[in-house]
Amino acid sequence: MPIYNEIESIPSLLSAIATTLQAEGLPYEIVCVDDGSEDGSAELLKQEAQRRSDLRAVLLRRNYGQTAAMAAGFHYAQAPAIVTLDGDLQNDPADIPLLLSKLNEGYDLVSGWRKNRQDAALTRLLPSKIANWLIGRVTGVTLHDYGCSLKAYRAELVADMNLYGELHRFLPALAFIEGARITELPVRHHARRFGRSKYGLGRTLRVVMDLATVFFMKKFLTRPMHVFGLLGLGSIGLGTLLGLYLTFLKLGLGQSIGDRPLLILVVVLLLTGVQLFSFGLLAELLMRTYHESQGRPIYRVREVVNRGAGSPT
């Protein structure tokens, strides 16, 4: 759970999680990541972690944002299944066993769907519906509710995902890039009891920029030359055709071309094409460095099945 100024919610949330999972007989650990809270949440989490054995408190040095807090939580989580949820009591811990049960059916990620969402219609629900539709169309992963923090993951899945910027809302799309099996499950959603939301309409532009990043990663992560090179060749080709046309006007018909705006366009297209093609080559080198320096393969294996005895696993 990423925590930012949720001191009123923390005791009730920890109690609800423990009660639910103990009733199900599930072994568990709660990992709370304080993202630079200023209301005493960090001190409360520290006290609770020293008092109880089922809580691990990770206190960040300053406010880095929800993506960084979730990345820290993934790093410190040790169980084979990881469930994320917000710290504001709007997600219901009673839904956690349902997500885990669905995860055990063979899925790698189970995303919660706040079917009856208890938020403001104009400032939260409408922008969310538009964003969910847009993200689904661009990424190819159709979910009703990308923004629901209540999700269940297999640990090996999140180990392959590096989070930057504000990519936490695109975790299903990033998981899809890694070849994950994804499904969605309706979950309960409660009205906020304490404080106020940290989100507003101002995040819309950031969502659009992050969406462009995810789209590029999905389509061209291992082959950036396919986009930059294609655009570069198109620009060079169009510039060449227009240049030949101007050459015909000059040499064939004897017309003056020095004062034609088309001549400037030809020069711009040729220079742009060369630059885009060069960007593609540089991007290819960066991608090779990215994969080879980290030892990251360009594929993911779900399982290996071999009938022979003594075969390597």
N, C-alpha and C positions, 0 to 999 in steps of 0.2 A: 504494500500500500504506500503510495506517495502521500506524504503529509505536508500541508502548508497552512499554518494558522487554523488548526482544527482542534484546539485544546478541549472544547466542550464535547466534541464527538468521540474522542479517543477512548475514554473508559467504557462507554456503552458499546462501541464497536468491537473492542477487544473481548469484552464479555460475550457478545453475541456470536462472534466467531468461535470462541472456545466452547461455548455451550452447544453450538450446532455440530461441530466436528467430534466432540467427545461423545455426544449422543449417537453419532454414526459409527463410533469405534474406529475412527480414522487417525493414524499418526500424523502429526502436523507440526509446523513451525510458522509463526507469524513474523514476517519481516516488514518492519515499518521504516521507511526512508524519509527522514525529516529534511525538507528542501529549504533550509534556511528560514524556518518560522520565526516570527517576532512576537508571538503571544504566549510563549512559555511551553509550546508543544514539545520542543526538544527536551527540555528539562523533565517534563512529565514522562516522556517515552524512556528517558534514561533511568528514571526512578522505577518505572514499571519493569524494565528489562532486568534491573538488578534484583527485583523482587520475585519475578516469575520465570520459570524455566522454558516456557513455550514462546518467548518473545525475543527477537533480535532487533535492536534499534541501530539503524545506520544514520548518523547525523552528518549531513553535508555541511561544508564550511560556509556556504552562502546559497542564495536562491539561484539555482541553475535552470529551473524549468522542469515540467513534468516528464519530458522525454529522458533527461539525464537522471531524474529520480527513479524512473522505471528501469533504466539500464543498470543503475546501481543495485536495485532490488533483484534483478535477474542474476547479477553477478554473485550476490551473497546467498541467493536461494540454493538449497542443497537437495531438495526432493526431486523425484522423477516427474512429478506433475506440479505445475505452478499456476496459481489462480491470482489474478489481479483484480482489485476493486478500489474505488475511491474511498477517501477517509471522511466523507461528509454524511454518512449514514443514508444516502439516497439509494445505494445498492444494498440489497438484502443478503446478508451472509447465509440465510436459510436456503438460498439457491445454489450454494457451492456444491453440495452433494449431487444435485441434478447435473451440473456441468461436468463433474468428474465422472459420473455414470455415463454420460454421453461420450466423453473422451475415451472411456474404456471400450467403446464400440468400434474403435479403430481410427478415430479422428486424431489429427495433430493439433487442431485448434478449435475450440468451441466458443463462439462469440455470443454474448448476451444481447437480447433484443428487448429494449424497454418499450414494450407494446403499448402500455398505458402510461406514458411518460408524464411526470408531475412537474412541468416546467412552464415558464411563460411562453405563450403561443407566438408572440411576435418576435421577441428577441432571442429565443432559444429553439422552439420547435420548427418554425418556418425555415430559418437558415440551416438547421440540421437536416431537414428533409431535402432541401436543394443540394446540400453538400453530399449527402448519402447517394443521391441519384447521380451526381456528377462524378464522384469517386468510383462508383460502380461502372459507369460507362467508360471511364478512362482506363481503369485498372483491369476490368474484366472480372472482378470479384464482386458479385451482387449480394449485398447485405442490406437489411432494413436499417441497421443502426451501427455505423462505424464508430460513433463516439462513445458507446457504452464501455466503461472501463472494466466491467465484470466479464472476464474472459478466462478460459482455462487452456493451458499450453502444455505440451510435452517439453521437458527441459532441454532435450537435444535440439529442439526446433529453435528456441530462443538463443541457444549457444551459437547458432550460425548467423544470427542477425545482429548487425552493428547499427546502433541508433544514434542519429545526429540531428541537430536542428530541432524540429518539432514533429518528428516522424512517428510519435507514439500513436497518433490517431490512424496511421496507415499500417499498423502491425499486421492485419489480415492480408493486405496487399503484399507486404514484404514477405510474409509467410508463404503466400502463393508463389512468389518468385523462387522460393526455396523448395517448391514442390509439395507443400503441405496439403493435407486433406482438411478442409474447412467446412464447418456447419454452423448453424445459428439456432439458438434456443430462446424462447420468450422467458423473460425474467421479471420480477417485481421491481417497481421503482417508487420511491417514497418522496414526498415533498421535503425540501431542505428544512431542518429543524433549527440549525444554528448558523449564524454568520450569513454571508452572501457569496454568490458564485464568483469565481475568479475569472470567468470567461465572459466575453462580450462580442459585439459585432466587429470589434477591431481586429479579431483574429482571422477574418475572412480572407484578406490579402495573403496572409501567411499560409493559409490552407491551399490557396491556388498555387503559390510558388512551390510548396512542398509536393503538391500533386504533380507538377511538372517534373520534379526530381524523380518521384516514384515511377512515372510513366517512362522516363528515359531509362531508369534502372531495369524496368520490366522488359523493355523492347531492345535496348542497345547496350546493356551493361558489359557484355563480353565482345561486342562488335560495334564500337562507336564509329568506326570508319564507314559503316553502312549508312549512317545518317549524314555525317559531315562530308564524306566523300561524294555521296549522291547529290547533295546540295551544291557542293563545289563544282562537280562536273556539269550539273545543270546550268549553273551560272556561267561557267566558261563556255559551254556550248551555245547558250543564248547570246553571250557577248561576241562569240566568233561569227555567228550567223548575221548579227546586226553589223559587225565589222565588214563582212563580205559585201553586204548590201551597200554600205557607204563606199566601199572600194569600187563597186560597180558604178555608183553615181559619179564618183570622182574620175575614174579612168575611162569608163565606158560612155558616160553622157557628158563629161566635162563640167559637171556642176560643182560649185563650191560647197565644202562640208565643214569648213573651219568654224562657222558660226552656228552650227546645228547642235541643239541640246542632245540629240541622239549620239553624237560623238562622245560627249561626256558620259552618257549612260554606258556606252561600250567599254570605256576605260574602267568605270566603276564595277561593272559586271565581271570583267576579266580579273581585276585585282581582288574582288571579293571571292571569286571562285578559287583563286590560288590560295588565299588565306584560309578559306573553309577546308580545302583539301589538306593544307598543312595542319590545321587544327585536328583533323581526323587522324593523321599520322601521329601527332603528339598524344592524342587521347588513347590510341592503340598502345603506345609505349607505357602510358600511365596505368592502363588496365592490366597490362602484363606485370608491371611492377607491383600493383595492388595485390594481385593473386599470388605471384611468386614470392614476394617478401613475407607474406603471412602463411604461406603454404596452403592457401585456400584452393581446393579443386574447383573446376568450372561446372561440376555436376554434384548431385547429392544421391546417395544410395539409400533406399528404404530398407532393403533386406537382401541377403544373398542366400539362395536355396541350392543345395548341392546334395545329391543322393549319396555320393561316395563317402565312406568313413574316413576320418582323419583329415578331412579337407580343411584348409584354413578358413577362419571366420572373420 
